[in-house]
Amino acid sequence: MSFKEYLTLSEISGPLILLRDAEGVTYNELCEIELPSGEVRRGRVLEVSKAACLVQVFEGTRGIDIPASKIKFLGRGIELGVSPDMLGRVFDGFGKPKDGGPAIIPEKKLDINGQPINPYARTYPSEFIETGISSIDGMNPIVRGQKLPIFSASGLPHSRLAAQVARQAGLLGKGEKFSVVFGAMGMTFEEANFFIADFRRTGAIERAVLFINLADDPAVERIATPRMALTCAEYLAFEKDMHVLVILSDMTIYCEALREVSAARKEIPGRRGYPGYLYTDLATMYERAGRIQNKKGSITLMPVLTMPEDDKTHPVPDLTGYITEGQVMMSRELHRKGIYPPIDVLPSLSRLKDKGIGKGKTREDHADLLNQLFACYAKGKEVKELAIILGEAALSDMDKVYLKFAGEFENKFVKQSEYEKRKIEDTLNIGWQLLAAFPKTELKRIRPEYLERYYKMQSAK
């Protein structure tokens, strides 16, 4: 195939170059810019008009000589070559091997932009995914096909939590294929090494595909990384019948890269300088997760994002919350107490939790136990605030039980080792052990038959 070359570069602005008099160029088309030195850089078309087109250069525009450089359009968008051999491999943000292994021989090549799942074709999520983390499995369960983000903040161990979820997550059913696709954006070299080494040491790499974009990589690569991860997940889920968990970290860094490119394009900014289409851009990615009728596989999405200044009304967590089905909130207060994972179960929410728990899925008492633990912990936190104002001497005997429960809940239920994987039965049993501190009359959210069976069992121990 022959490609037209142009010498009509006319302007450079940040990572963008303007080209005059280009014919037959399409939106999102890839191109190559050849410098006088022979160096070739890659780019893609961001805007097209009759008079000109705007090209985003992946490696940056520094050193490009406008009159002497040539540009060639390739007639296709960014594609990812996919194959079952991707499992166990590490790639960069553009899908090139980063682990020193051989290049993948693709079964096919897919456009990374993909399409959101048609709502009419969706199947409702209903099967439980076990992460081995009590504060998620017990209180905010995630189900196959769900979109459940982790809201964190600077300095909190969200990277460790993401690695733990990727390492431990699995299905309760037998015989079903499960894999993890991990997309990392703007990571430091040390963080990337931690993830890769941790996956290899624990053997989790065998069922995982990693896409790693480092902090010193081009901002444009950060925009491609989550789409690479989702394209790989779609192939594994809908063509290879696997249940895929996609973890994307950190979506705030992705949005900052989007803002950087938007500013270079001189677009009118929206809230806090982010482009006005930020919601649409996030939705086109998040809505690629789910289950499809007559397809065995599924894509479950856990985006991780940091809230600047711990502000959950910041545009990134705010818009993410509109699109996804709940959130897992990490707490700075719990982190200061030395509790890992510092997940605050009170503001956390899994809107689909009731669909994935109960008899035949986790255990019959799960929903009632979850509600009772939540109510008792909330009451314990209220009593703690009351004790700070009035002093513990003003508390009733039952208030003191609730106060003690709140501390025990954080230290025995929420707190667990980074490499401790708890079965769902173990998580539920810990919950019952904590509730044994209350008389039966206080446990009003649990059905009598469950109370008789499980409360009695714990009291006997």
C-alpha positions in Angstrom: 0.0 0.0 0.0 1.4 3.4 -0.9 0.9 6.4 1.4 1.0 10.1 0.5 3.7 12.2 2.1 3.2 15.9 2.9 5.7 18.7 3.4 3.1 21.3 4.5 3.6 21.4 8.2 2.9 25.0 9.3 2.7 25.4 13.0 3.6 23.7 16.3 1.8 24.1 19.7 2.9 21.9 22.6 2.4 18.2 21.5 0.4 19.3 18.4 1.3 20.2 14.8 -0.8 21.8 12.2 -0.8 20.5 8.6 -2.2 22.4 5.6 -3.7 21.1 2.4 -4.0 17.4 3.4 -6.5 15.3 1.4 -8.4 12.2 2.4 -7.2 12.3 6.0 -9.7 10.9 8.6 -10.2 11.5 12.4 -8.0 9.4 14.6 -5.9 8.2 11.7 -2.3 7.3 12.5 0.6 9.1 10.9 4.4 9.1 10.9 6.5 12.3 11.1 10.0 11.9 9.6 12.6 14.4 10.8 15.6 15.5 8.7 17.8 13.3 10.9 15.8 10.2 9.8 14.1 9.9 13.2 10.5 8.9 12.8 7.8 9.9 15.4 4.2 8.7 15.5 1.0 10.7 15.8 -2.7 10.7 15.3 -5.2 13.1 13.8 -7.3 15.0 16.3 -9.2 17.4 14.0 -9.9 17.6 10.3 -11.2 20.4 8.1 -11.1 21.2 4.4 -8.1 23.6 4.9 -6.0 21.8 7.6 -5.7 18.9 10.1 -4.4 18.9 13.6 -2.0 16.1 14.6 -1.0 15.0 18.1 2.6 13.7 18.3 3.1 10.8 20.7 6.8 11.4 21.4 6.5 15.2 21.6 7.3 17.9 19.1 10.7 19.0 20.4 13.3 19.1 17.6 10.8 19.0 14.8 12.0 21.3 11.9 8.8 22.6 10.2 10.1 23.2 6.7 12.3 20.1 6.5 10.0 17.4 8.1 7.7 15.1 6.3 4.4 13.5 7.4 2.9 10.3 6.2 -0.7 9.1 7.0 -1.2 5.4 7.5 -4.9 5.0 6.7 -5.8 3.3 10.1 -6.3 4.2 13.7 -4.4 2.9 16.8 -4.7 -0.9 16.9 -3.8 -3.6 19.4 -2.7 -7.0 18.1 -4.5 -9.6 20.4 -3.8 -13.2 21.1 -4.2 -15.7 24.0 -0.4 -15.4 24.4 -0.9 -12.0 25.9 -1.6 -13.6 29.3 1.5 -13.5 31.5 3.0 -10.6 29.6 3.8 -6.9 30.3 3.3 -4.2 27.7 3.8 -0.4 27.5 0.9 2.0 27.0 0.9 1.4 23.3 0.8 -2.4 23.5 4.5 -3.0 22.8 6.2 -5.8 24.9 8.0 -4.3 27.9 9.2 -7.5 29.6 12.0 -8.4 27.2 9.9 -11.2 25.7 9.2 -11.7 22.0 6.6 -9.7 20.1 3.1 -11.2 20.1 1.9 -12.9 16.9 -1.6 -11.4 16.8 -4.6 -13.5 16.1 -6.3 -10.3 14.9 -5.9 -6.5 15.3 -8.5 -4.4 17.0 -9.2 -0.7 17.1 -8.5 0.4 20.7 -11.4 2.9 20.7 -14.0 0.1 20.6 -17.7 0.8 21.4 -19.7 1.0 24.6 -22.0 -2.0 25.1 -25.5 -1.5 23.7 -27.8 -1.3 26.7 -30.3 -3.5 25.0 -27.7 -6.3 24.6 -26.6 -6.2 28.3 -27.3 -8.9 30.8 -27.8 -7.8 34.4 -24.7 -8.5 36.6 -25.5 -11.2 39.2 -22.5 -13.4 40.1 -20.2 -12.6 43.1 -16.5 -12.0 42.6 -14.3 -12.8 45.7 -11.5 -10.4 46.3 -10.4 -11.9 49.6 -10.7 -8.5 51.3 -13.4 -8.4 54.0 -14.3 -4.7 53.7 -15.2 -5.3 50.1 -16.5 -8.9 50.0 -18.4 -8.5 53.3 -19.7 -5.0 53.1 -19.6 -3.9 49.4 -19.5 -7.0 47.3 -18.6 -6.7 43.6 -20.4 -8.7 41.0 -19.3 -9.8 37.5 -20.0 -7.0 35.0 -20.1 -4.3 37.6 -18.2 -1.0 37.5 -16.9 -0.3 41.0 -14.2 2.4 41.4 -11.8 2.9 44.3 -11.7 6.5 45.5 -8.4 7.2 47.2 -6.2 10.3 47.9 -2.6 11.2 47.8 -0.5 9.2 50.2 -3.0 6.4 50.7 -2.0 2.8 49.7 -4.3 2.5 46.7 -1.5 0.9 44.6 -1.0 -1.8 47.2 -4.8 -2.4 47.4 -5.1 -2.6 43.6 -2.3 -5.1 43.5 -3.9 -7.2 46.2 -7.3 -7.2 44.4 -5.6 -8.2 41.1 -3.6 -10.9 42.9 -6.5 -12.4 44.9 -9.6 -11.9 42.9 -11.4 -15.0 41.7 -14.7 -16.7 41.1 -16.5 -19.0 43.6 -17.7 -21.3 40.8 -15.4 -24.0 39.4 -14.3 -24.5 35.9 -14.7 -20.9 34.7 -11.7 -19.0 33.3 -10.7 -15.9 35.1 -8.1 -13.3 34.2 -7.0 -9.8 35.2 -6.0 -6.9 32.9 -4.1 -4.2 34.7 -3.7 -0.7 33.1 -1.3 1.7 34.9 -1.0 5.3 33.9 1.7 7.8 35.0 3.4 5.3 37.4 6.9 5.9 38.8 9.6 3.4 37.9 9.5 2.1 41.5 5.8 1.6 41.5 5.9 -0.2 38.1 8.7 -2.5 39.4 6.6 -3.2 42.5 3.6 -4.3 40.5 5.6 -6.4 38.0 7.7 -8.1 40.8 4.7 -8.7 43.0 2.7 -10.3 40.1 5.7 -12.5 39.2 6.6 -13.5 42.8 3.0 -14.6 43.7 2.4 -16.3 40.3 -0.5 -13.9 39.5 1.2 -12.9 36.3 0.2 -16.2 34.7 -3.4 -15.1 34.4 -2.8 -11.4 34.0 -2.0 -8.9 31.2 -0.2 -5.7 32.3 -0.1 -2.4 30.4 2.3 0.0 32.1 2.7 3.7 31.3 5.5 5.4 33.2 5.5 9.0 34.4 8.2 10.0 31.9 6.3 8.5 29.0 4.4 10.8 26.6 1.0 12.2 27.9 -0.6 10.9 24.7 0.4 7.3 25.7 -1.5 7.8 28.9 -4.7 8.5 26.9 -4.2 5.2 25.0 -3.3 3.0 27.9 -6.8 2.4 29.4 -8.2 1.8 25.9 -5.5 -0.8 25.3 -6.4 -2.6 28.5 -10.2 -2.6 27.7 -9.6 -3.8 24.1 -7.5 -6.7 25.5 -10.3 -7.4 28.0 -13.0 -7.4 25.3 -11.0 -9.9 23.3 -10.5 -12.3 26.3 -14.1 -11.9 27.6 -16.2 -11.9 24.5 -14.1 -14.0 22.1 -12.3 -16.4 24.6 -15.2 -16.7 27.1 -13.1 -15.5 30.1 -14.3 -13.5 33.1 -12.0 -10.5 33.1 -11.4 -8.0 35.9 -9.9 -4.8 34.6 -8.1 -2.5 37.0 -7.2 1.0 35.8 -4.9 3.1 38.0 -4.8 6.1 38.2 -7.7 7.6 36.3 -7.0 11.1 37.7 -3.6 11.0 35.9 -5.4 10.0 32.8 -7.8 12.9 33.1 -4.8 15.3 33.6 -3.2 14.1 30.4 -6.6 14.7 28.7 -6.6 18.2 30.1 -3.0 18.8 28.9 -3.9 17.9 25.3 -7.2 19.9 25.5 -5.2 23.0 26.6 -2.8 22.5 23.7 -5.7 22.4 21.3 -6.9 25.7 22.8 -10.3 24.2 23.7 -12.7 26.1 26.0 -12.1 24.6 29.4 -14.8 23.2 31.7 -14.6 22.7 35.5 -11.1 23.1 36.9 -9.6 23.3 33.4 -10.8 19.9 32.3 -12.4 19.6 28.8 -16.1 19.9 28.7 -16.3 16.4 27.2 -14.7 14.7 30.2 -17.9 13.0 31.2 -18.4 11.6 27.7 -14.8 10.5 27.4 -14.9 8.6 30.7 -18.3 7.1 29.8 -17.1 5.7 26.5 -14.5 3.7 28.4 -16.4 2.7 31.6 -19.5 1.5 29.5 -17.3 -1.0 27.7 -17.5 -3.1 30.9 -20.4 -5.5 31.5 -22.1 -8.7 30.4 -23.6 -9.3 27.0 -26.5 -11.6 26.2 -25.4 -15.0 24.7 -21.8 -14.4 25.7 -20.2 -16.5 28.4 -17.5 -14.0 29.3 -17.8 -10.7 31.3 -15.8 -7.6 32.0 -15.7 -6.2 35.5 -14.1 -2.8 35.9 -12.4 -1.3 39.0 -10.9 2.1 38.1 -8.7 3.6 40.8 -8.5 7.4 41.2 -7.0 9.9 43.6 -9.2 12.8 44.8 -7.1 16.0 44.7 -7.2 17.7 48.1 -9.3 14.7 49.3 -12.3 16.4 47.5 -14.9 13.9 46.4 -16.7 16.8 44.5 -13.6 17.2 42.2 -14.6 16.6 38.6 -12.9 13.2 38.2 -14.5 11.4 41.2 -17.7 13.3 40.7 -18.2 12.3 37.1 -17.0 8.8 37.7 -19.6 8.4 40.4 -22.4 9.3 37.9 -21.3 6.6 35.5 -20.3 3.7 37.8 -22.3 1.6 40.3 -21.0 2.8 43.6 -17.5 3.4 45.1 -15.0 2.0 47.6 -13.8 5.0 49.7 -10.3 4.9 51.3 -9.9 6.8 54.6 -7.0 9.0 55.7 -8.2 8.6 59.3 -8.0 4.8 59.2 -4.6 5.0 57.5 -3.3 7.2 60.3 -4.5 4.5 62.8 -2.3 1.9 60.9 -5.3 0.0 59.5 -4.8 -1.6 56.1 -6.7 -1.6 53.9 -8.0 1.8 55.1 -11.5 1.3 53.5 -14.2 3.4 55.2 -17.3 1.2 54.8 -19.8 3.9 55.7 -19.5 6.2 52.6 -18.6 3.2 50.4 -21.4 1.7 48.3 -21.9 -1.2 45.9 -25.2 -0.6 44.2 -25.4 -4.1 42.8 -24.3 -5.9 46.0 -27.8 -7.4 46.6 -27.6 -9.1 43.2 -24.5 -11.0 43.9 -25.0 -12.3 47.5 -27.3 -14.7 49.3 -28.1 -18.4 49.2 -26.3 -20.2 46.3 -24.0 -17.2 45.7 -22.2 -16.4 49.0 -24.3 -17.5 52.0 -27.9 -17.1 53.0 -27.2 -14.7 55.9 -24.9 -12.4 54.0 -27.4 -9.5 53.3 -28.8 -9.4 56.8 -25.4 -9.6 58.4 -24.1 -6.8 56.1 -27.0 -4.5 57.1 -26.5 -5.2 60.8 -22.8 -4.7 60.8 -23.3 -1.4 58.9 -25.9 -0.2 61.4 -23.8 -1.2 64.5 -20.7 0.4 63.1 -22.6 3.6 62.3 -24.0 3.7 65.8 -20.6 3.1 67.3 -19.1 6.1 65.3 -22.0 8.3 66.6 -21.3 7.2 70.2 -17.6 7.9 69.7 -18.4 11.5 68.7 -20.8 11.8 71.7 -18.0 10.5 74.0 -15.6 13.2 72.7 -18.2 15.9 73.6 -19.7 14.6 76.8 -17.0 12.2 78.0 -17.4 8.4 78.4 -19.0 8.8 81.8 -22.1 10.1 80.1 -22.5 7.0 78.0 -24.9 4.2 78.9 -23.8 0.6 79.2 -25.1 -0.2 75.7 -23.4 2.9 74.3 -20.2 1.5 75.6 -20.8 -1.8 73.8 -21.3 0.1 70.6 -18.2 2.1 71.2 -16.1 -1.0 71.7 -17.7 -2.7 68.7 -16.6 0.2 66.4 -13.0 -0.3 67.4 -13.2 -4.1 67.1 -14.8 -3.8 63.7 -12.0 -1.7 62.4 -9.2 -3.8 63.9 -10.6 -7.3 63.3 -12.9 -7.0 60.3 -11.5 -4.1 58.2 -7.9 -4.7 59.1 -6.1 -7.5 57.5 -2.6 -8.3 56.1 -1.7 -7.3 52.6 -1.1 -10.9 51.7 -4.1 -12.4 53.6 -6.8 -13.8 51.4 -10.0 -14.4 53.4 -12.7 -16.7 52.0 -16.2 -15.2 52.1 -17.2 -17.7 54.8 -14.3 -16.5 57.0 -15.3 -12.9 56.5 -19.0 -13.6 57.5 -17.9 -15.6 60.5 -15.7 -12.7 61.7 -18.8 -10.5 61.4 -20.8 -12.9 63.5 -18.1 -13.1 66.1 -18.2 -9.3 66.5 -22.0 -9.2 66.8 -21.8 -11.8 69.6 -21.0 -8.8 71.9 -24.6 -7.6 71.6 -27.7 -9.1 73.1 -30.1 -10.6 70.6 -32.6 -7.8 71.2 -30.1 -5.3 69.6 -29.8 -7.3 66.4 -33.0 -6.2 64.8 -31.9 -6.3 61.1 -31.3 -10.1 61.1 -34.1 -12.5 60.4 -34.9 -14.8 63.4 -34.0 -18.0 61.7 -30.5 -16.7 60.8 -30.1 -15.2 64.2 -31.0 -18.5 65.8 -28.6 -20.4 63.7 -25.5 -18.2 63.4 -25.7 -16.2 66.7 -26.0 -19.3 68.7 -23.1 -20.8 66.9 -20.8 -17.9 67.8 -22.1 -17.7 71.4 -21.2 -21.4 71.9 -17.5 -20.8 71.0 
